[in-house]
């Protein structure tokens, strides 16, 4: 993984000193909250319902054990003993004292972490495939390119005050595990001329009150010209994007208003003017960054493992976890292990300080000192020997981290909702917990197969409900919390927006309604058909009937 150079260290140190003074002036009253707001947002600090919230960046989801252990320490010392992992692979602390924020940022800097550009109208944390560098599906590891984008975009003087926030995701395979078509810009590594690295570019994706799936704007931008092309997109957006209405300020609105062809013409015009600025990525700099992401020293191992196979036969719980939470690795004898942060009745994405310490030790001992945060609000140990998986599982199981539900119906993505967020209309967490308890039977979950359920507490869609196979949106009806259900969304390479099935339901009716929809799926699916395949074949009507049959 990448290590800070002198420029990174200097930047973070100077930002902490600057923000420390700003916090001091806010605490003693020399700055009002209105004056402080733009300053705190530049440092990842929000004011939520009950307290300030700090969002810490985990660039492209990659951490080492010291970093995860530090995140646990911060949760234990400065918060209420836990943190919340988000779909942008960041971690949020919901209860820090304002006066403690400079100390927290100072401690984060000790392990090369920060909170810069995790909020505000700038380029946010770049995300990627959680199995980058481990999967055999990819053309190359996309994380060096994520790091290049991070370095280019951090405190970029032209793009620090965009019309609205801006999100970029990068993948390197046909399988999309980073939801690139839901982003302002999505990048897919492809092979260009002479087999060189190139990028298929999507633009104009986003969720919120006016959701859009990104459209392809370029089929193969040469890698050496990536920063110039991104600059052209951002320059076009910065010049033409709306600033008079926060709800219509995202690039998705601009692309939809102009049309993709007209927007492409503007980007190409900007791209031509940039050629004299020479934003090509130097070969030696690309090689320097790629060296940080060289594969770990994998041992030469057989494809099959005796200890692993014996554990499968001896323990059905381990066998189920291996079936659902273990993924194939590019190196024989290794696997990637998903650590579910979705226990029965738990808060999706929450993790205690003690659990962070446990996973940090596992990463150091069994995964080449590396752990990943996933889009699905889980963690992943990317490089584990098959021989070691039984011991990894036993440790996870002892600490409440071995729920065998990865990609199943209780692996719910959910925002914090009205329990924390001042923008929310309704709570997400209790509805997710109720669904988790109602559908806890893992035999039933496995019978259903892979199903993505996403929940948002308001139309800002931080839970990505628009692209859930089943989406749940909290709405306010005359001061009461109700929930709108959608079906048929998808965040992957066949990205689609879900269809609203009907009137909103009270909280207590959501889990039973979803269960009825799932039972209808079991009744009508064809052999081998996933839930999303059945929805695409039949449309929403059978599920609408099931959801409202008891209404």
C-alpha positions in Angstrom: 0.0 0.0 0.0 1.0 3.6 -0.5 3.3 5.4 2.0 3.3 9.1 2.5 6.1 11.2 1.1 7.4 14.5 2.4 4.7 16.4 0.6 1.9 14.3 2.1 3.3 14.7 5.6 3.8 18.4 5.2 0.3 18.9 3.8 -1.4 17.0 6.6 0.7 18.7 9.3 -0.1 22.2 8.0 -3.8 21.4 7.7 -4.0 20.1 11.3 -2.3 23.3 12.6 -4.7 25.5 10.6 -7.8 23.6 11.8 -6.6 23.5 15.4 -6.6 27.3 15.4 -10.1 27.3 13.7 -11.5 25.0 16.4 -10.0 27.1 19.1 -11.7 30.2 17.7 -15.0 28.3 17.4 -14.8 27.0 21.0 -14.1 30.5 22.4 -16.8 32.1 20.3 -14.7 34.2 17.9 -16.2 32.1 15.1 -19.9 31.6 14.7 -21.3 28.2 13.6 -22.1 29.7 10.2 -18.5 31.0 9.9 -17.1 27.7 11.1 -19.2 25.5 8.8 -17.1 25.8 5.6 -13.9 25.4 7.5 -15.0 22.2 9.3 -16.4 20.7 6.2 -13.0 21.0 4.5 -11.8 18.8 7.4 -14.5 16.1 7.4 -16.5 17.5 10.3 -20.3 17.5 10.1 -22.8 18.8 12.7 -25.5 16.1 13.1 -28.5 15.9 15.3 -26.8 15.4 18.6 -23.1 16.1 18.1 -20.4 16.7 15.6 -19.4 13.8 13.4 -15.9 13.2 12.0 -15.5 11.3 8.7 -12.0 9.8 8.2 -10.7 8.9 4.8 -9.7 5.4 3.9 -8.3 5.9 0.4 -9.5 3.2 -2.0 -10.4 1.2 1.1 -6.9 0.0 1.9 -5.5 0.0 5.5 -2.7 -1.7 7.4 -3.0 -3.1 10.9 -1.5 0.0 12.6 -4.1 2.2 10.9 -7.1 0.0 11.9 -5.7 -0.3 15.4 -5.5 3.5 15.6 -9.1 3.8 14.4 -10.1 1.5 17.2 -8.1 3.6 19.7 -9.8 6.8 18.6 -13.2 5.1 19.0 -12.3 4.0 22.5 -10.7 7.2 23.7 -12.6 10.0 21.9 -16.0 8.4 21.0 -18.4 5.9 22.5 -16.3 2.8 21.6 -17.3 2.2 18.0 -17.1 3.6 14.5 -19.3 3.3 11.4 -18.0 2.2 8.0 -19.6 3.8 4.9 -20.2 3.0 1.3 -17.2 5.3 0.4 -15.0 3.0 2.5 -14.5 5.8 5.0 -15.2 5.5 8.8 -17.4 7.9 10.7 -17.3 8.8 14.4 -20.6 10.1 15.6 -19.8 11.5 19.1 -16.4 13.3 19.2 -16.2 16.5 21.2 -15.3 19.5 19.1 -12.4 20.4 21.3 -10.9 16.9 20.8 -10.9 17.0 17.0 -7.3 18.5 16.7 -6.0 15.7 18.9 -7.8 13.1 16.8 -6.4 14.4 13.6 -3.0 14.5 15.1 -3.2 10.9 16.1 -4.5 9.9 12.7 -1.5 11.7 11.1 0.8 9.4 13.1 -0.4 6.5 11.0 -0.7 8.5 7.7 -4.5 9.1 7.8 -6.6 12.2 7.7 -10.1 13.6 7.1 -9.3 16.0 4.2 -11.9 16.1 1.4 -14.3 13.6 3.1 -16.9 16.4 2.9 -17.5 19.7 1.0 -17.9 20.5 -2.6 -14.7 18.9 -3.7 -13.4 15.6 -5.1 -14.1 13.0 -2.4 -12.4 9.8 -1.4 -11.7 7.6 -4.5 -13.1 4.1 -4.2 -12.4 0.8 -6.0 -13.0 -2.9 -6.1 -12.5 -4.3 -2.6 -10.7 -7.3 -4.2 -8.2 -5.2 -6.2 -4.9 -6.9 -6.4 -6.4 -10.2 -5.2 -9.0 -11.2 -7.9 -8.0 -13.0 -11.1 -10.6 -11.1 -13.0 -8.8 -7.7 -13.3 -6.5 -6.4 -16.0 -4.3 -4.8 -13.5 -4.5 -3.5 -9.9 -6.5 -0.3 -10.1 -5.3 1.1 -6.8 -2.2 2.8 -8.2 -4.5 4.8 -10.4 -6.7 5.6 -7.4 -3.6 6.9 -5.6 -2.6 9.0 -8.6 -6.1 10.6 -8.7 -5.9 11.1 -4.9 -2.6 13.0 -5.2 -3.8 15.0 -8.2 -7.2 16.0 -6.6 -6.1 16.7 -3.0 -6.6 20.5 -2.4 -6.6 21.0 -6.2 -7.0 24.8 -6.4 -9.4 24.7 -9.3 -11.6 22.0 -8.0 -11.8 22.7 -4.2 -15.1 24.7 -4.6 -17.1 22.8 -7.2 -20.9 23.4 -7.7 -21.4 20.2 -5.6 -19.5 17.2 -4.2 -17.8 14.9 -6.7 -17.2 11.2 -6.5 -14.9 9.0 -8.6 -14.6 5.1 -8.6 -12.2 2.9 -10.5 -12.4 -0.8 -11.5 -10.2 -3.0 -13.6 -12.5 -5.9 -14.6 -15.9 -6.4 -16.3 -17.4 -7.3 -12.9 -18.2 -4.0 -11.2 -17.9 -4.3 -7.4 -17.5 -0.5 -7.0 -20.8 0.7 -8.5 -18.9 3.0 -10.9 -22.1 3.9 -12.9 -23.6 5.5 -9.7 -20.7 8.0 -9.6 -20.0 11.4 -11.0 -17.2 9.8 -12.9 -16.7 6.0 -13.2 -13.5 4.6 -14.7 -13.0 1.0 -16.0 -9.5 0.0 -17.0 -9.4 -1.6 -20.4 -6.7 -2.4 -23.0 -6.1 0.5 -25.4 -3.9 0.7 -28.5 -0.9 -1.7 -28.4 -2.2 -3.3 -25.2 -1.6 -0.2 -23.2 -3.6 0.8 -20.1 -6.7 2.9 -21.0 -9.9 3.9 -19.3 -13.5 3.5 -20.3 -15.1 6.6 -18.8 -18.6 7.0 -17.5 -20.0 10.4 -16.4 -23.1 11.8 -14.8 -24.1 9.1 -12.4 -25.5 9.9 -9.0 -28.4 9.2 -6.6 -30.4 11.6 -4.4 -33.7 13.1 -5.3 -32.9 12.9 -9.1 -31.0 9.7 -9.6 -29.2 8.9 -12.8 -27.1 6.0 -14.1 -23.8 7.3 -15.6 -23.4 7.2 -19.4 -20.3 6.3 -21.4 -18.4 9.4 -22.6 -15.2 7.8 -23.8 -14.4 4.2 -24.7 -10.6 4.2 -24.2 -8.7 7.2 -22.8 -5.0 6.4 -22.7 -3.7 6.1 -19.2 -1.0 8.7 -19.7 -3.8 11.2 -20.5 -6.2 10.3 -17.7 -5.5 13.4 -15.5 -5.9 15.6 -18.5 -9.3 14.0 -19.4 -10.5 14.2 -15.8 -9.5 17.8 -15.7 -11.5 18.5 -18.9 -14.6 16.9 -17.3 -14.2 18.8 -14.1 -13.5 22.1 -15.9 -16.6 21.7 -18.0 -18.6 20.9 -14.9 -17.1 23.8 -12.9 -17.9 26.3 -15.7 -21.3 25.0 -16.7 -22.7 23.4 -13.5 -25.5 25.1 -11.7 -24.8 26.9 -8.4 -28.2 28.5 -7.9 -29.9 25.3 -6.6 -28.2 22.7 -4.4 -30.6 20.1 -5.6 -29.6 20.6 -9.3 -25.9 21.2 -8.8 -24.5 17.7 -9.4 -22.9 16.9 -12.7 -25.7 14.3 -13.4 -28.1 17.3 -13.8 -25.7 19.1 -16.2 -25.2 15.9 -18.3 -28.9 15.2 -18.4 -29.7 18.8 -19.4 -27.1 19.1 -22.2 -27.3 15.5 -23.3 -24.3 13.2 -23.3 -23.2 14.2 -26.9 -23.2 17.9 -26.2 -21.4 17.4 -22.9 -18.8 15.2 -24.7 -18.2 18.0 -27.2 -17.6 20.4 -24.4 -15.2 18.0 -22.6 -13.3 17.4 -25.9 -13.0 21.1 -26.4 -11.6 21.5 -22.9 -9.3 18.5 -23.5 -7.8 20.1 -26.5 -7.0 23.3 -24.7 -5.3 21.3 -21.9 -2.7 19.7 -24.2 -0.3 22.6 -23.8 -0.5 22.2 -20.0 1.1 18.7 -20.4 -0.8 16.8 -17.7 0.6 13.5 -18.9 1.6 11.2 -16.0 5.4 10.7 -16.1 6.4 7.1 -16.6 8.8 7.2 -13.7 6.1 8.5 -11.3 3.6 5.9 -12.4 6.3 3.2 -11.8 7.1 4.7 -8.4 3.5 4.5 -7.3 2.8 1.1 -8.8 5.8 -0.3 -6.8 3.9 0.5 -3.6 1.2 -1.9 -4.7 3.4 -4.8 -5.8 1.9 -8.2 -4.9 2.9 -9.5 -1.5 5.4 -12.4 -1.4 2.9 -15.2 -1.9 4.1 -18.7 -1.2 3.9 -21.3 -3.9 1.0 -23.4 -2.6 -1.2 -26.2 -3.9 -4.7 -25.2 -5.0 -6.2 -27.4 -2.2 -5.6 -27.3 1.5 -5.8 -30.3 3.8 -6.5 -28.2 7.0 -9.2 -26.2 5.1 -10.9 -29.3 3.7 -10.9 -31.1 7.0 -12.4 -28.0 8.8 -15.1 -27.9 6.1 -16.1 -31.5 7.0 -15.8 -31.1 10.7 -17.7 -27.9 11.3 -20.9 -27.0 9.4 -20.7 -23.4 10.7 -17.3 -22.9 9.3 -18.4 -24.6 6.0 -21.3 -22.1 5.7 -19.0 -19.1 6.4 -16.6 -20.4 3.8 -19.4 -20.9 1.3 -20.8 -17.4 1.8 -17.9 -15.2 2.9 -14.8 -16.5 1.2 -13.8 -15.5 -2.3 -11.4 -17.0 -4.9 -7.9 -15.5 -5.0 -5.6 -15.1 -7.9 -2.8 -16.9 -6.1 -3.3 -20.7 -5.6 -3.7 -21.7 -2.0 -5.0 -18.2 -0.9 -8.5 -16.7 -0.5 -10.1 -13.4 0.4 -12.2 -13.4 3.5 -15.2 -11.1 4.0 -15.8 -9.9 7.6 -19.5 -9.2 7.9 -20.4 -6.1 9.9 -24.1 -7.2 9.8 -24.7 -9.5 12.7 -28.3 -10.5 13.5 -30.0 -7.4 14.9 -26.9 -5.3 14.6 -26.3 -1.8 13.1 -25.0 -2.2 9.5 -21.4 -1.0 9.2 -20.8 -0.5 12.9 -17.7 -2.0 14.5 -16.5 -1.7 18.1 -13.0 -0.6 19.1 -12.2 -4.1 20.4 -13.3 -5.7 17.1 -11.0 -3.3 15.2 -8.1 -4.5 17.4 -9.0 -8.1 16.7 -9.1 -7.6 12.9 -5.9 -5.6 13.0 -4.1 -8.5 14.6 -5.6 -10.9 12.1 -4.5 -8.7 9.2 -0.9 -8.5 10.6 -0.7 -12.2 11.2 -2.6 -13.7 8.3 -3.1 -11.1 5.5 0.3 -9.5 4.8 -0.7 -6.6 7.2 -3.6 -5.5 5.0 -7.3 -5.1 5.5 -9.9 -3.5 3.2 -13.1 -1.5 3.7 -15.8 -2.5 1.3 -18.6 -0.6 -0.5 -21.0 -3.0 1.2 -20.0 -1.6 4.7 -18.0 -4.8 5.5 -14.2 -5.4 5.9 -12.1 -7.9 3.9 -8.9 -9.7 4.6 -7.6 -9.8 1.0 -4.8 -12.4 1.1 -5.3 -15.3 3.5 -3.9 -18.8 3.1 -6.5 -21.5 2.8 -4.6 -23.3 5.6 -5.2 -20.3 7.9 -8.9 -19.8 7.3 -10.1 -22.1 10.1 -8.1 -20.1 12.7 -9.2 -16.8 11.2 -12.8 -17.9 11.4 -12.5 -19.1 15.0 -11.2 -15.8 16.0 -13.8 -13.9 14.1 -16.5 -16.1 15.6 -15.3 -15.5 19.1 -15.7 -11.7 18.6 -19.1 -11.6 16.8 -17.6 -11.1 13.3 -18.3 -14.4 11.6 -21.9 -13.8 10.4 -22.1 -15.9 7.2 -24.3 -13.6 5.2 -22.1 -11.8 2.7 -24.2 -10.8 -0.3 -27.3 -12.4 1.2 -30.5 -10.6 2.1 -29.3 -9.5 5.6 -26.1 -8.0 4.3 -28.0 -4.7 4.3 -26.5 -1.4 3.2 -27.9 1.4 5.4 -27.2 5.0 6.2 -27.3 6.2 9.9 -30.7 7.8 9.2 -32.6 9.9 11.7 -30.9 8.4 14.7 -27.9 10.6 13.8 -28.4 12.7 10.7 -30.1 16.1 10.7 -31.1 15.7 7.0 -33.0 12.5 7.5 -36.8 12.1 7.4 -36.8 8.6 9.0 -34.7 6.1 10.8 -32.9 3.5 8.8 -31.2 1.5 11.6 -34.3 0.1 13.4 -35.8 -1.0 10.0 -32.6 -2.8 9.0 -32.4 -4.4 12.4 -36.0 -5.6 12.2 -35.4 -7.1 8.7 -32.2 -8.8 10.0 -34.0 -10.4 12.9 -37.0 -11.5 10.8 -34.8 -13.1 8.1 -32.1 -14.4 10.4 -32.4 -18.1 9.3 -29.3 -18.7 7.2 -30.9 -21.7 5.5 -33.6 -19.4 4.2 -31.1 -16.8 3.2 -29.0 -19.3 1.2 -32.1 -20.6 -0.5 -32.8 -17.0 -1.6 -29.3 -16.5 -3.0 -27.6 -13.2 -3.5 -29.9 -10.2 -2.8 -28.9 -6.6 -2.2 -31.2 -4.6 0.2 -30.4 -0.9 0.6 -32.0 1.5 3.0 -31.8 5.3 3.1 -33.4 7.6 5.7 -34.0 10.4 3.3 -34.0 11.2 -0.4 -30.3 12.1 -0.3 -29.8 8.3 -0.7 -26.7 7.8 1.4 -27.9 4.1 1.7 -28.0 3.9 -2.1 -31.6 2.6 -2.0 -32.1 3.5 -5.7 -29.8 0.7 -6.8 -30.8 -1.9 -4.3 -32.4 -5.1 -5.6 -34.8 -4.1 -2.9 -34.6 -0.4 -1.9 -36.2 1.2 1.2 -36.5 5.0 1.5 -37.7 6.7 4.6 -40.2 9.5 4.0 -42.0 12.0 6.3 -45.8 11.9 6.2 -47.2 14.6 8.4 -44.6 14.1 11.0 -44.7 10.3 10.9 -42.0 7.9 9.5 -43.1 5.9 6.5 -41.1 3.8 4.0 -41.2 3.6 0.2 -40.1 0.3 -1.4 -38.5 -0.2 -4.8 -37.5 -3.3 -6.6 -35.2 -4.0 -9.6 -32.3 -1.7 -8.9 -28.7 -2.8 -9.3 -25.3 -1.1 -8.7 -23.1 -3.4 -10.8 -22.2 -3.7 -14.5 -25.9 -3.9 -15.3 -26.7 -0.8 -13.3 -30.3 0.2 -13.0 -32.6 2.2 -10.9 -35.3 0.5 -8.9 -39.0 0.9 -9.6 -41.3 2.3 -6.8 -43.9 -0.4 -6.2 -46.6 1.7 -4.4 -47.6 3.7 -1.4 -45.2 4.0 1.6 -45.6 1.7 4.6 -45.2 2.2 8.4 -42.0 1.0 9.9 -43.4 -2.2 11.4 -44.8 -3.3 8.0 -41.5 -3.1 6.1 -39.9 -6.3 7.1 -43.1 -8.4 6.7 -43.6 -6.8 3.2 -40.1 -7.7 2.1 -40.5 -11.2 3.4 -43.6 -11.6 1.3 -41.8 -10.3 -1.8 -39.0 -12.8 -1.2 -41.5 -15.7 -0.8 -43.1 -14.6 -4.1 -39.7 -14.8 -5.7 -39.2 -18.4 -4.5 -42.6 -19.3 -5.9 -42.0 -17.8 -9.4 -38.3 -18.0 -10.1 -36.9 -20.2 -12.8 -34.2 -22.8 -12.0 -30.9 -21.0 -11.3 -32.4 -17.6 -11.5 -31.2 -14.9 -9.0 -33.7 -12.5 -7.5 -32.6 -9.6 -9.8 -33.0 -11.9 -12.8 -36.5 -12.8 -11.9 -37.4 -9.1 -11.4 -36.0 -8.3 -14.8 -37.9 -11.1 -16.4 -41.3 -10.5 -14.7 -41.2 -6.8 -13.9 -42.2 -5.4 -10.6 -45.9 -6.5 -10.6 -45.6 -9.8 -8.9 -43.6 -8.2 -6.1 -46.0 -5.3 -5.8 -48.9 -7.7 -5.3 -47.0 -9.6 -2.6 -45.9 -6.5 -0.8 -49.4 -5.1 -0.5 -51.4 -8.3 -0.2 -51.9 -7.8 3.5 -52.4 -4.1 3.3 
